[in-house]
Every structure is written in structure tokens, then in C-alpha cells.
Amino acid sequence: MCRNIRPLHNFAPPATPDEVHAAAVQYVRKVSGSPKPAKDNTEAFDRAVEEVAAATQRLLDALVAHGAPKDREVEAAKARARAAERYAR
């Protein structure tokens, strides 16, 4: 999985439409192998992003959380600590 795609389920506050869209863009970039589509592929790329974003939002709406929502700030701090440890070696 692309490391730039972040988990969006079970966070407080819930994922925003912008976060869902950004994840969709990262996914389509990864699958297409292109960070920016050529002019003649822009329409297909944009349509794919919208479809993936819609499917992602439907998924997030349908999932049932089995634990307390995670705090974004706490999770970000944990990720920074893991990165610091990883790159300090």
C-alpha cells in the first residue's frame, strides 16, 4: 500500500471529504503509475478519483467501529515518534 494513504476509519473527528479525496488521489496515482496524468488522460484520471472517493466514503459510512475513536493528534504524535526512531538509526 502507498505509505501516503492514511487510515480514515474510526477517528474523532471523522474523516473530512478533503481527506477522502486526497486518499483517492493517492490511490489513483499509485495504480496509474503517474503522479500527474497526461492531457489526454486527465478526464479518465479525474473520473477515477471521484469514483474511488465515492466508494471510500460509502465504505467509511458503512463500517462499524468496535473501539473508541482514535485521536488524530495522538496518532500523529505516535507516527512522528516511530519515524524519529526509525531514521535515527
PyMOL Python script that loads the backbone (N, CA, C, O; Angstrom):
from pymol import cmd

cmd.read_pdbstr("""\
ATOM      1  N   MET A   1       0.850  -1.182   0.000  1.00  0.00           N
ATOM      2  CA  MET A   1       0.000   0.000   0.000  1.00  0.00           C
ATOM      3  C   MET A   1       0.893   1.242   0.000  1.00  0.00           C
ATOM      4  O   MET A   1       1.985   1.244   0.568  1.00  0.00           O
ATOM      5  N   CYS A   2       0.419   2.250  -0.625  1.00  0.00           N
ATOM      6  CA  CYS A   2       1.126   3.519  -0.659  1.00  0.00           C
ATOM      7  C   CYS A   2       1.213   4.093   0.752  1.00  0.00           C
ATOM      8  O   CYS A   2       0.207   4.178   1.455  1.00  0.00           O
ATOM      9  N   ARG A   3       2.395   4.478   1.155  1.00  0.00           N
ATOM     10  CA  ARG A   3       2.552   4.993   2.519  1.00  0.00           C
ATOM     11  C   ARG A   3       1.867   6.334   2.725  1.00  0.00           C
ATOM     12  O   ARG A   3       1.659   6.741   3.868  1.00  0.00           O
ATOM     13  N   ASN A   4       1.514   7.029   1.657  1.00  0.00           N
ATOM     14  CA  ASN A   4       0.869   8.334   1.809  1.00  0.00           C
ATOM     15  C   ASN A   4      -0.624   8.235   2.078  1.00  0.00           C
ATOM     16  O   ASN A   4      -1.259   9.227   2.436  1.00  0.00           O
ATOM     17  N   ILE A   5      -1.185   7.052   1.909  1.00  0.00           N
ATOM     18  CA  ILE A   5      -2.606   6.869   2.184  1.00  0.00           C
ATOM     19  C   ILE A   5      -2.744   6.538   3.659  1.00  0.00           C
ATOM     20  O   ILE A   5      -2.191   5.547   4.137  1.00  0.00           O
ATOM     21  N   ARG A   6      -3.472   7.360   4.365  1.00  0.00           N
ATOM     22  CA  ARG A   6      -3.633   7.208   5.809  1.00  0.00           C
ATOM     23  C   ARG A   6      -4.955   6.530   6.140  1.00  0.00           C
ATOM     24  O   ARG A   6      -5.941   6.701   5.422  1.00  0.00           O
ATOM     25  N   PRO A   7      -4.978   5.758   7.229  1.00  0.00           N
ATOM     26  CA  PRO A   7      -6.261   5.204   7.668  1.00  0.00           C
ATOM     27  C   PRO A   7      -7.242   6.341   7.961  1.00  0.00           C
ATOM     28  O   PRO A   7      -6.860   7.372   8.513  1.00  0.00           O
ATOM     29  N   LEU A   8      -8.486   6.146   7.594  1.00  0.00           N
ATOM     30  CA  LEU A   8      -9.502   7.187   7.777  1.00  0.00           C
ATOM     31  C   LEU A   8     -10.638   6.742   8.692  1.00  0.00           C
ATOM     32  O   LEU A   8     -11.462   7.562   9.097  1.00  0.00           O
ATOM     33  N   HIS A   9     -10.688   5.468   9.018  1.00  0.00           N
ATOM     34  CA  HIS A   9     -11.802   4.927   9.798  1.00  0.00           C
ATOM     35  C   HIS A   9     -11.556   5.055  11.304  1.00  0.00           C
ATOM     36  O   HIS A   9     -10.438   4.870  11.783  1.00  0.00           O
ATOM     37  N   ASN A  10     -12.599   5.366  12.018  1.00  0.00           N
ATOM     38  CA  ASN A  10     -12.639   5.395  13.485  1.00  0.00           C
ATOM     39  C   ASN A  10     -11.733   6.475  14.080  1.00  0.00           C
ATOM     40  O   ASN A  10     -10.960   6.211  15.002  1.00  0.00           O
ATOM     41  N   PHE A  11     -11.835   7.659  13.555  1.00  0.00           N
ATOM     42  CA  PHE A  11     -11.128   8.803  14.116  1.00  0.00           C
ATOM     43  C   PHE A  11     -12.125   9.839  14.594  1.00  0.00           C
ATOM     44  O   PHE A  11     -13.233   9.942  14.068  1.00  0.00           O
ATOM     45  N   ALA A  12     -11.730  10.591  15.577  1.00  0.00           N
ATOM     46  CA  ALA A  12     -12.546  11.708  16.065  1.00  0.00           C
ATOM     47  C   ALA A  12     -11.754  12.978  15.835  1.00  0.00           C
ATOM     48  O   ALA A  12     -10.648  13.094  16.363  1.00  0.00           O
ATOM     49  N   PRO A  13     -12.246  13.911  15.096  1.00  0.00           N
ATOM     50  CA  PRO A  13     -13.482  13.902  14.312  1.00  0.00           C
ATOM     51  C   PRO A  13     -13.345  12.992  13.089  1.00  0.00           C
ATOM     52  O   PRO A  13     -12.231  12.650  12.694  1.00  0.00           O
ATOM     53  N   PRO A  14     -14.475  12.598  12.486  1.00  0.00           N
ATOM     54  CA  PRO A  14     -14.438  11.709  11.314  1.00  0.00           C
ATOM     55  C   PRO A  14     -13.682  12.349  10.145  1.00  0.00           C
ATOM     56  O   PRO A  14     -13.472  13.561  10.102  1.00  0.00           O
ATOM     57  N   ALA A  15     -13.286  11.504   9.214  1.00  0.00           N
ATOM     58  CA  ALA A  15     -12.572  11.977   8.028  1.00  0.00           C
ATOM     59  C   ALA A  15     -13.418  12.997   7.270  1.00  0.00           C
ATOM     60  O   ALA A  15     -14.632  12.848   7.135  1.00  0.00           O
ATOM     61  N   THR A  16     -12.753  14.017   6.787  1.00  0.00           N
ATOM     62  CA  THR A  16     -13.432  15.052   6.011  1.00  0.00           C
ATOM     63  C   THR A  16     -13.489  14.640   4.538  1.00  0.00           C
ATOM     64  O   THR A  16     -12.737  13.762   4.116  1.00  0.00           O
ATOM     65  N   PRO A  17     -14.361  15.255   3.764  1.00  0.00           N
ATOM     66  CA  PRO A  17     -14.379  14.971   2.322  1.00  0.00           C
ATOM     67  C   PRO A  17     -13.024  15.260   1.664  1.00  0.00           C
ATOM     68  O   PRO A  17     -12.635  14.571   0.721  1.00  0.00           O
ATOM     69  N   ASP A  18     -12.311  16.267   2.152  1.00  0.00           N
ATOM     70  CA  ASP A  18     -10.985  16.570   1.593  1.00  0.00           C
ATOM     71  C   ASP A  18      -9.999  15.433   1.855  1.00  0.00           C
ATOM     72  O   ASP A  18      -9.191  15.100   0.988  1.00  0.00           O
ATOM     73  N   GLU A  19     -10.061  14.835   3.050  1.00  0.00           N
ATOM     74  CA  GLU A  19      -9.172  13.713   3.363  1.00  0.00           C
ATOM     75  C   GLU A  19      -9.512  12.498   2.506  1.00  0.00           C
ATOM     76  O   GLU A  19      -8.615  11.800   2.031  1.00  0.00           O
ATOM     77  N   VAL A  20     -10.786  12.246   2.312  1.00  0.00           N
ATOM     78  CA  VAL A  20     -11.215  11.131   1.463  1.00  0.00           C
ATOM     79  C   VAL A  20     -10.742  11.371   0.031  1.00  0.00           C
ATOM     80  O   VAL A  20     -10.242  10.451  -0.616  1.00  0.00           O
ATOM     81  N   HIS A  21     -10.893  12.576  -0.461  1.00  0.00           N
ATOM     82  CA  HIS A  21     -10.458  12.912  -1.825  1.00  0.00           C
ATOM     83  C   HIS A  21      -8.940  12.763  -1.956  1.00  0.00           C
ATOM     84  O   HIS A  21      -8.461  12.218  -2.950  1.00  0.00           O
ATOM     85  N   ALA A  22      -8.186  13.235  -0.977  1.00  0.00           N
ATOM     86  CA  ALA A  22      -6.724  13.129  -1.025  1.00  0.00           C
ATOM     87  C   ALA A  22      -6.283  11.662  -1.052  1.00  0.00           C
ATOM     88  O   ALA A  22      -5.342  11.309  -1.762  1.00  0.00           O
ATOM     89  N   ALA A  23      -6.953  10.823  -0.288  1.00  0.00           N
ATOM     90  CA  ALA A  23      -6.630   9.397  -0.306  1.00  0.00           C
ATOM     91  C   ALA A  23      -6.946   8.795  -1.678  1.00  0.00           C
ATOM     92  O   ALA A  23      -6.194   7.961  -2.183  1.00  0.00           O
ATOM     93  N   ALA A  24      -8.049   9.218  -2.271  1.00  0.00           N
ATOM     94  CA  ALA A  24      -8.423   8.728  -3.601  1.00  0.00           C
ATOM     95  C   ALA A  24      -7.392   9.152  -4.641  1.00  0.00           C
ATOM     96  O   ALA A  24      -7.025   8.361  -5.510  1.00  0.00           O
ATOM     97  N   VAL A  25      -6.930  10.379  -4.557  1.00  0.00           N
ATOM     98  CA  VAL A  25      -5.899  10.861  -5.491  1.00  0.00           C
ATOM     99  C   VAL A  25      -4.635  10.019  -5.350  1.00  0.00           C
ATOM    100  O   VAL A  25      -4.054   9.601  -6.352  1.00  0.00           O
ATOM    101  N   GLN A  26      -4.204   9.767  -4.113  1.00  0.00           N
ATOM    102  CA  GLN A  26      -3.001   8.966  -3.893  1.00  0.00           C
ATOM    103  C   GLN A  26      -3.177   7.554  -4.451  1.00  0.00           C
ATOM    104  O   GLN A  26      -2.261   7.007  -5.065  1.00  0.00           O
ATOM    105  N   TYR A  27      -4.354   6.968  -4.237  1.00  0.00           N
ATOM    106  CA  TYR A  27      -4.613   5.631  -4.749  1.00  0.00           C
ATOM    107  C   TYR A  27      -4.559   5.601  -6.277  1.00  0.00           C
ATOM    108  O   TYR A  27      -3.914   4.726  -6.854  1.00  0.00           O
ATOM    109  N   VAL A  28      -5.218   6.535  -6.925  1.00  0.00           N
ATOM    110  CA  VAL A  28      -5.237   6.558  -8.394  1.00  0.00           C
ATOM    111  C   VAL A  28      -3.838   6.839  -8.938  1.00  0.00           C
ATOM    112  O   VAL A  28      -3.450   6.267  -9.956  1.00  0.00           O
ATOM    113  N   ARG A  29      -3.086   7.701  -8.285  1.00  0.00           N
ATOM    114  CA  ARG A  29      -1.697   7.937  -8.704  1.00  0.00           C
ATOM    115  C   ARG A  29      -0.894   6.644  -8.633  1.00  0.00           C
ATOM    116  O   ARG A  29      -0.141   6.321  -9.552  1.00  0.00           O
ATOM    117  N   LYS A  30      -1.056   5.910  -7.543  1.00  0.00           N
ATOM    118  CA  LYS A  30      -0.300   4.675  -7.352  1.00  0.00           C
ATOM    119  C   LYS A  30      -0.681   3.644  -8.413  1.00  0.00           C
ATOM    120  O   LYS A  30       0.190   3.037  -9.037  1.00  0.00           O
ATOM    121  N   VAL A  31      -1.978   3.451  -8.615  1.00  0.00           N
ATOM    122  CA  VAL A  31      -2.448   2.447  -9.567  1.00  0.00           C
ATOM    123  C   VAL A  31      -2.052   2.813 -10.998  1.00  0.00           C
ATOM    124  O   VAL A  31      -1.664   1.948 -11.782  1.00  0.00           O
ATOM    125  N   SER A  32      -2.154   4.101 -11.329  1.00  0.00           N
ATOM    126  CA  SER A  32      -1.844   4.524 -12.695  1.00  0.00           C
ATOM    127  C   SER A  32      -0.347   4.626 -12.940  1.00  0.00           C
ATOM    128  O   SER A  32       0.102   4.608 -14.086  1.00  0.00           O
ATOM    129  N   GLY A  33       0.429   4.735 -11.861  1.00  0.00           N
ATOM    130  CA  GLY A  33       1.875   4.870 -12.019  1.00  0.00           C
ATOM    131  C   GLY A  33       2.289   6.264 -12.432  1.00  0.00           C
ATOM    132  O   GLY A  33       3.406   6.472 -12.904  1.00  0.00           O
ATOM    133  N   SER A  34       1.395   7.221 -12.258  1.00  0.00           N
ATOM    134  CA  SER A  34       1.677   8.573 -12.705  1.00  0.00           C
ATOM    135  C   SER A  34       1.213   9.591 -11.662  1.00  0.00           C
ATOM    136  O   SER A  34       0.049   9.578 -11.260  1.00  0.00           O
ATOM    137  N   PRO A  35       2.108  10.465 -11.225  1.00  0.00           N
ATOM    138  CA  PRO A  35       1.691  11.485 -10.260  1.00  0.00           C
ATOM    139  C   PRO A  35       0.790  12.548 -10.883  1.00  0.00           C
ATOM    140  O   PRO A  35      -0.011  13.179 -10.194  1.00  0.00           O
ATOM    141  N   LYS A  36       0.931  12.736 -12.182  1.00  0.00           N
ATOM    142  CA  LYS A  36       0.092  13.709 -12.889  1.00  0.00           C
ATOM    143  C   LYS A  36      -0.192  13.136 -14.270  1.00  0.00           C
ATOM    144  O   LYS A  36       0.736  12.814 -15.011  1.00  0.00           O
ATOM    145  N   PRO A  37      -1.475  13.006 -14.621  1.00  0.00           N
ATOM    146  CA  PRO A  37      -1.788  12.384 -15.906  1.00  0.00           C
ATOM    147  C   PRO A  37      -1.458  13.303 -17.086  1.00  0.00           C
ATOM    148  O   PRO A  37      -1.420  14.527 -16.954  1.00  0.00           O
ATOM    149  N   ALA A  38      -1.223  12.687 -18.222  1.00  0.00           N
ATOM    150  CA  ALA A  38      -1.043  13.440 -19.460  1.00  0.00           C
ATOM    151  C   ALA A  38      -2.376  14.098 -19.809  1.00  0.00           C
ATOM    152  O   ALA A  38      -3.428  13.685 -19.321  1.00  0.00           O
ATOM    153  N   LYS A  39      -2.322  15.114 -20.647  1.00  0.00           N
ATOM    154  CA  LYS A  39      -3.539  15.856 -21.014  1.00  0.00           C
ATOM    155  C   LYS A  39      -4.659  14.937 -21.492  1.00  0.00           C
ATOM    156  O   LYS A  39      -5.817  15.106 -21.110  1.00  0.00           O
ATOM    157  N   ASP A  40      -4.307  13.966 -22.329  1.00  0.00           N
ATOM    158  CA  ASP A  40      -5.355  13.102 -22.879  1.00  0.00           C
ATOM    159  C   ASP A  40      -5.865  12.073 -21.869  1.00  0.00           C
ATOM    160  O   ASP A  40      -6.837  11.374 -22.154  1.00  0.00           O
ATOM    161  N   ASN A  41      -5.241  11.963 -20.706  1.00  0.00           N
ATOM    162  CA  ASN A  41      -5.699  11.043 -19.664  1.00  0.00           C
ATOM    163  C   ASN A  41      -6.331  11.758 -18.473  1.00  0.00           C
ATOM    164  O   ASN A  41      -6.778  11.106 -17.530  1.00  0.00           O
ATOM    165  N   THR A  42      -6.373  13.070 -18.504  1.00  0.00           N
ATOM    166  CA  THR A  42      -6.873  13.833 -17.359  1.00  0.00           C
ATOM    167  C   THR A  42      -8.318  13.502 -17.030  1.00  0.00           C
ATOM    168  O   THR A  42      -8.666  13.360 -15.858  1.00  0.00           O
ATOM    169  N   GLU A  43      -9.156  13.379 -18.034  1.00  0.00           N
ATOM    170  CA  GLU A  43     -10.569  13.098 -17.781  1.00  0.00           C
ATOM    171  C   GLU A  43     -10.742  11.737 -17.105  1.00  0.00           C
ATOM    172  O   GLU A  43     -11.499  11.614 -16.141  1.00  0.00           O
ATOM    173  N   ALA A  44     -10.046  10.721 -17.605  1.00  0.00           N
ATOM    174  CA  ALA A  44     -10.138   9.377 -17.015  1.00  0.00           C
ATOM    175  C   ALA A  44      -9.581   9.384 -15.591  1.00  0.00           C
ATOM    176  O   ALA A  44     -10.150   8.757 -14.698  1.00  0.00           O
ATOM    177  N   PHE A  45      -8.478  10.085 -15.381  1.00  0.00           N
ATOM    178  CA  PHE A  45      -7.854  10.181 -14.061  1.00  0.00           C
ATOM    179  C   PHE A  45      -8.816  10.848 -13.075  1.00  0.00           C
ATOM    180  O   PHE A  45      -9.044  10.329 -11.982  1.00  0.00           O
ATOM    181  N   ASP A  46      -9.373  11.982 -13.455  1.00  0.00           N
ATOM    182  CA  ASP A  46     -10.292  12.708 -12.574  1.00  0.00           C
ATOM    183  C   ASP A  46     -11.557  11.896 -12.278  1.00  0.00           C
ATOM    184  O   ASP A  46     -12.054  11.899 -11.152  1.00  0.00           O
ATOM    185  N   ARG A  47     -12.066  11.209 -13.286  1.00  0.00           N
ATOM    186  CA  ARG A  47     -13.252  10.372 -13.085  1.00  0.00           C
ATOM    187  C   ARG A  47     -12.936   9.235 -12.106  1.00  0.00           C
ATOM    188  O   ARG A  47     -13.747   8.916 -11.238  1.00  0.00           O
ATOM    189  N   ALA A  48     -11.761   8.632 -12.251  1.00  0.00           N
ATOM    190  CA  ALA A  48     -11.354   7.561 -11.340  1.00  0.00           C
ATOM    191  C   ALA A  48     -11.221   8.079  -9.912  1.00  0.00           C
ATOM    192  O   ALA A  48     -11.629   7.402  -8.969  1.00  0.00           O
ATOM    193  N   VAL A  49     -10.657   9.265  -9.745  1.00  0.00           N
ATOM    194  CA  VAL A  49     -10.520   9.851  -8.406  1.00  0.00           C
ATOM    195  C   VAL A  49     -11.894  10.038  -7.786  1.00  0.00           C
ATOM    196  O   VAL A  49     -12.091   9.692  -6.621  1.00  0.00           O
ATOM    197  N   GLU A  50     -12.839  10.571  -8.527  1.00  0.00           N
ATOM    198  CA  GLU A  50     -14.185  10.795  -7.994  1.00  0.00           C
ATOM    199  C   GLU A  50     -14.872   9.484  -7.634  1.00  0.00           C
ATOM    200  O   GLU A  50     -15.542   9.394  -6.605  1.00  0.00           O
ATOM    201  N   GLU A  51     -14.706   8.464  -8.482  1.00  0.00           N
ATOM    202  CA  GLU A  51     -15.329   7.170  -8.206  1.00  0.00           C
ATOM    203  C   GLU A  51     -14.707   6.508  -6.976  1.00  0.00           C
ATOM    204  O   GLU A  51     -15.424   5.945  -6.149  1.00  0.00           O
ATOM    205  N   VAL A  52     -13.392   6.571  -6.853  1.00  0.00           N
ATOM    206  CA  VAL A  52     -12.717   5.990  -5.689  1.00  0.00           C
ATOM    207  C   VAL A  52     -13.106   6.756  -4.430  1.00  0.00           C
ATOM    208  O   VAL A  52     -13.336   6.144  -3.386  1.00  0.00           O
ATOM    209  N   ALA A  53     -13.184   8.069  -4.507  1.00  0.00           N
ATOM    210  CA  ALA A  53     -13.585   8.863  -3.344  1.00  0.00           C
ATOM    211  C   ALA A  53     -15.004   8.512  -2.907  1.00  0.00           C
ATOM    212  O   ALA A  53     -15.277   8.392  -1.713  1.00  0.00           O
ATOM    213  N   ALA A  54     -15.899   8.350  -3.866  1.00  0.00           N
ATOM    214  CA  ALA A  54     -17.279   7.990  -3.539  1.00  0.00           C
ATOM    215  C   ALA A  54     -17.343   6.606  -2.896  1.00  0.00           C
ATOM    216  O   ALA A  54     -18.050   6.411  -1.908  1.00  0.00           O
ATOM    217  N   ALA A  55     -16.605   5.649  -3.455  1.00  0.00           N
ATOM    218  CA  ALA A  55     -16.583   4.297  -2.886  1.00  0.00           C
ATOM    219  C   ALA A  55     -15.971   4.307  -1.489  1.00  0.00           C
ATOM    220  O   ALA A  55     -16.435   3.596  -0.597  1.00  0.00           O
ATOM    221  N   THR A  56     -14.940   5.104  -1.304  1.00  0.00           N
ATOM    222  CA  THR A  56     -14.296   5.209   0.005  1.00  0.00           C
ATOM    223  C   THR A  56     -15.264   5.788   1.028  1.00  0.00           C
ATOM    224  O   THR A  56     -15.348   5.297   2.154  1.00  0.00           O
ATOM    225  N   GLN A  57     -15.988   6.821   0.645  1.00  0.00           N
ATOM    226  CA  GLN A  57     -16.938   7.426   1.581  1.00  0.00           C
ATOM    227  C   GLN A  57     -18.054   6.443   1.935  1.00  0.00           C
ATOM    228  O   GLN A  57     -18.475   6.368   3.089  1.00  0.00           O
ATOM    229  N   ARG A  58     -18.532   5.686   0.940  1.00  0.00           N
ATOM    230  CA  ARG A  58     -19.557   4.677   1.226  1.00  0.00           C
ATOM    231  C   ARG A  58     -19.019   3.629   2.196  1.00  0.00           C
ATOM    232  O   ARG A  58     -19.720   3.207   3.116  1.00  0.00           O
ATOM    233  N   LEU A  59     -17.787   3.216   1.989  1.00  0.00           N
ATOM    234  CA  LEU A  59     -17.165   2.245   2.886  1.00  0.00           C
ATOM    235  C   LEU A  59     -17.070   2.789   4.303  1.00  0.00           C
ATOM    236  O   LEU A  59     -17.460   2.116   5.257  1.00  0.00           O
ATOM    237  N   LEU A  60     -16.552   4.005   4.442  1.00  0.00           N
ATOM    238  CA  LEU A  60     -16.404   4.605   5.773  1.00  0.00           C
ATOM    239  C   LEU A  60     -17.754   4.755   6.464  1.00  0.00           C
ATOM    240  O   LEU A  60     -17.858   4.568   7.677  1.00  0.00           O
ATOM    241  N   ASP A  61     -18.783   5.092   5.698  1.00  0.00           N
ATOM    242  CA  ASP A  61     -20.129   5.246   6.269  1.00  0.00           C
ATOM    243  C   ASP A  61     -20.701   3.903   6.732  1.00  0.00           C
ATOM    244  O   ASP A  61     -21.485   3.861   7.679  1.00  0.00           O
ATOM    245  N   ALA A  62     -20.316   2.816   6.076  1.00  0.00           N
ATOM    246  CA  ALA A  62     -20.876   1.503   6.389  1.00  0.00           C
ATOM    247  C   ALA A  62     -20.111   0.755   7.483  1.00  0.00           C
ATOM    248  O   ALA A  62     -20.670  -0.132   8.127  1.00  0.00           O
ATOM    249  N   LEU A  63     -18.843   1.103   7.700  1.00  0.00           N
ATOM    250  CA  LEU A  63     -18.045   0.386   8.698  1.00  0.00           C
ATOM    251  C   LEU A  63     -18.563   0.644  10.104  1.00  0.00           C
ATOM    252  O   LEU A  63     -19.015   1.742  10.428  1.00  0.00           O
ATOM    253  N   VAL A  64     -18.486  -0.396  10.933  1.00  0.00           N
ATOM    254  CA  VAL A  64     -18.884  -0.300  12.329  1.00  0.00           C
ATOM    255  C   VAL A  64     -17.615  -0.322  13.169  1.00  0.00           C
ATOM    256  O   VAL A  64     -16.808  -1.244  13.053  1.00  0.00           O
ATOM    257  N   ALA A  65     -17.436   0.671  14.000  1.00  0.00           N
ATOM    258  CA  ALA A  65     -16.255   0.751  14.864  1.00  0.00           C
ATOM    259  C   ALA A  65     -16.469  -0.128  16.089  1.00  0.00           C
ATOM    260  O   ALA A  65     -17.552  -0.146  16.672  1.00  0.00           O
ATOM    261  N   HIS A  66     -15.430  -0.851  16.468  1.00  0.00           N
ATOM    262  CA  HIS A  66     -15.518  -1.734  17.629  1.00  0.00           C
ATOM    263  C   HIS A  66     -14.684  -1.232  18.795  1.00  0.00           C
ATOM    264  O   HIS A  66     -14.477  -1.954  19.770  1.00  0.00           O
ATOM    265  N   GLY A  67     -14.220  -0.036  18.703  1.00  0.00           N
ATOM    266  CA  GLY A  67     -13.443   0.556  19.785  1.00  0.00           C
ATOM    267  C   GLY A  67     -13.704   2.039  19.833  1.00  0.00           C
ATOM    268  O   GLY A  67     -14.424   2.594  19.002  1.00  0.00           O
ATOM    269  N   ALA A  68     -13.110   2.666  20.816  1.00  0.00           N
ATOM    270  CA  ALA A  68     -13.251   4.115  20.931  1.00  0.00           C
ATOM    271  C   ALA A  68     -12.547   4.790  19.758  1.00  0.00           C
ATOM    272  O   ALA A  68     -11.511   4.305  19.302  1.00  0.00           O
ATOM    273  N   PRO A  69     -13.086   5.892  19.265  1.00  0.00           N
ATOM    274  CA  PRO A  69     -12.409   6.612  18.176  1.00  0.00           C
ATOM    275  C   PRO A  69     -11.014   7.052  18.592  1.00  0.00           C
ATOM    276  O   PRO A  69     -10.779   7.437  19.738  1.00  0.00           O
ATOM    277  N   LYS A  70     -10.091   6.985  17.630  1.00  0.00           N
ATOM    278  CA  LYS A  70      -8.718   7.411  17.884  1.00  0.00           C
ATOM    279  C   LYS A  70      -8.625   8.923  17.727  1.00  0.00           C
ATOM    280  O   LYS A  70      -9.335   9.530  16.925  1.00  0.00           O
ATOM    281  N   ASP A  71      -7.749   9.502  18.499  1.00  0.00           N
ATOM    282  CA  ASP A  71      -7.500  10.938  18.437  1.00  0.00           C
ATOM    283  C   ASP A  71      -6.428  11.205  17.390  1.00  0.00           C
ATOM    284  O   ASP A  71      -5.345  10.622  17.444  1.00  0.00           O
ATOM    285  N   ARG A  72      -6.722  12.072  16.450  1.00  0.00           N
ATOM    286  CA  ARG A  72      -5.779  12.363  15.363  1.00  0.00           C
ATOM    287  C   ARG A  72      -4.442  12.892  15.874  1.00  0.00           C
ATOM    288  O   ARG A  72      -3.382  12.512  15.377  1.00  0.00           O
ATOM    289  N   GLU A  73      -4.501  13.758  16.856  1.00  0.00           N
ATOM    290  CA  GLU A  73      -3.268  14.355  17.390  1.00  0.00           C
ATOM    291  C   GLU A  73      -2.382  13.286  18.028  1.00  0.00           C
ATOM    292  O   GLU A  73      -1.169  13.267  17.816  1.00  0.00           O
ATOM    293  N   VAL A  74      -2.993  12.404  18.806  1.00  0.00           N
ATOM    294  CA  VAL A  74      -2.237  11.346  19.482  1.00  0.00           C
ATOM    295  C   VAL A  74      -1.629  10.403  18.446  1.00  0.00           C
ATOM    296  O   VAL A  74      -0.458  10.039  18.553  1.00  0.00           O
ATOM    297  N   GLU A  75      -2.403  10.012  17.459  1.00  0.00           N
ATOM    298  CA  GLU A  75      -1.896   9.112  16.421  1.00  0.00           C
ATOM    299  C   GLU A  75      -0.772   9.768  15.615  1.00  0.00           C
ATOM    300  O   GLU A  75       0.192   9.098  15.244  1.00  0.00           O
ATOM    301  N   ALA A  76      -0.885  11.056  15.344  1.00  0.00           N
ATOM    302  CA  ALA A  76       0.172  11.769  14.615  1.00  0.00           C
ATOM    303  C   ALA A  76       1.452  11.815  15.452  1.00  0.00           C
ATOM    304  O   ALA A  76       2.548  11.651  14.917  1.00  0.00           O
ATOM    305  N   ALA A  77       1.317  12.034  16.745  1.00  0.00           N
ATOM    306  CA  ALA A  77       2.488  12.056  17.632  1.00  0.00           C
ATOM    307  C   ALA A  77       3.164  10.684  17.658  1.00  0.00           C
ATOM    308  O   ALA A  77       4.392  10.594  17.638  1.00  0.00           O
ATOM    309  N   LYS A  78       2.374   9.631  17.703  1.00  0.00           N
ATOM    310  CA  LYS A  78       2.934   8.274  17.677  1.00  0.00           C
ATOM    311  C   LYS A  78       3.699   8.040  16.380  1.00  0.00           C
ATOM    312  O   LYS A  78       4.791   7.473  16.389  1.00  0.00           O
ATOM    313  N   ALA A  79       3.122   8.478  15.268  1.00  0.00           N
ATOM    314  CA  ALA A  79       3.771   8.299  13.965  1.00  0.00           C
ATOM    315  C   ALA A  79       5.085   9.077  13.900  1.00  0.00           C
ATOM    316  O   ALA A  79       6.079   8.580  13.370  1.00  0.00           O
ATOM    317  N   ARG A  80       5.089  10.291  14.435  1.00  0.00           N
ATOM    318  CA  ARG A  80       6.335  11.080  14.451  1.00  0.00           C
ATOM    319  C   ARG A  80       7.393  10.401  15.309  1.00  0.00           C
ATOM    320  O   ARG A  80       8.569  10.395  14.946  1.00  0.00           O
ATOM    321  N   ALA A  81       6.994   9.832  16.437  1.00  0.00           N
ATOM    322  CA  ALA A  81       7.940   9.129  17.312  1.00  0.00           C
ATOM    323  C   ALA A  81       8.514   7.897  16.616  1.00  0.00           C
ATOM    324  O   ALA A  81       9.711   7.627  16.716  1.00  0.00           O
ATOM    325  N   ARG A  82       7.662   7.148  15.911  1.00  0.00           N
ATOM    326  CA  ARG A  82       8.146   5.981  15.170  1.00  0.00           C
ATOM    327  C   ARG A  82       9.121   6.405  14.070  1.00  0.00           C
ATOM    328  O   ARG A  82      10.143   5.753  13.857  1.00  0.00           O
ATOM    329  N   ALA A  83       8.808   7.480  13.386  1.00  0.00           N
ATOM    330  CA  ALA A  83       9.689   7.958  12.312  1.00  0.00           C
ATOM    331  C   ALA A  83      11.028   8.426  12.879  1.00  0.00           C
ATOM    332  O   ALA A  83      12.081   8.148  12.305  1.00  0.00           O
ATOM    333  N   ALA A  84      10.983   9.134  14.001  1.00  0.00           N
ATOM    334  CA  ALA A  84      12.226   9.600  14.614  1.00  0.00           C
ATOM    335  C   ALA A  84      13.107   8.423  15.011  1.00  0.00           C
ATOM    336  O   ALA A  84      14.321   8.449  14.810  1.00  0.00           O
ATOM    337  N   GLU A  85      12.488   7.397  15.572  1.00  0.00           N
ATOM    338  CA  GLU A  85      13.252   6.215  15.973  1.00  0.00           C
ATOM    339  C   GLU A  85      13.800   5.492  14.750  1.00  0.00           C
ATOM    340  O   GLU A  85      14.948   5.048  14.751  1.00  0.00           O
ATOM    341  N   ARG A  86      12.984   5.373  13.708  1.00  0.00           N
ATOM    342  CA  ARG A  86      13.393   4.673  12.502  1.00  0.00           C
ATOM    343  C   ARG A  86      14.558   5.361  11.817  1.00  0.00           C
ATOM    344  O   ARG A  86      15.494   4.703  11.364  1.00  0.00           O
ATOM    345  N   TYR A  87      14.504   6.689  11.739  1.00  0.00           N
ATOM    346  CA  TYR A  87      15.533   7.409  10.990  1.00  0.00           C
ATOM    347  C   TYR A  87      16.735   7.809  11.838  1.00  0.00           C
ATOM    348  O   TYR A  87      17.723   8.320  11.311  1.00  0.00           O
ATOM    349  N   ALA A  88      16.660   7.583  13.124  1.00  0.00           N
ATOM    350  CA  ALA A  88      17.792   7.889  13.997  1.00  0.00           C
ATOM    351  C   ALA A  88      18.848   6.797  13.935  1.00  0.00           C
ATOM    352  O   ALA A  88      19.990   7.003  14.346  1.00  0.00           O
ATOM    353  N   ARG A  89      18.465   5.643  13.421  1.00  0.00           N
ATOM    354  CA  ARG A  89      19.398   4.506  13.364  1.00  0.00           C
ATOM    355  C   ARG A  89      20.470   4.707  12.357  1.00  0.00           C
ATOM    356  O   ARG A  89      21.330   3.841  12.191  1.00  0.00           O
TER     357      ARG A  89
END
""", "prot")
cmd.dss("prot")
cmd.show_as("cartoon", "prot")
cmd.util.cbc("prot")
cmd.orient("prot")
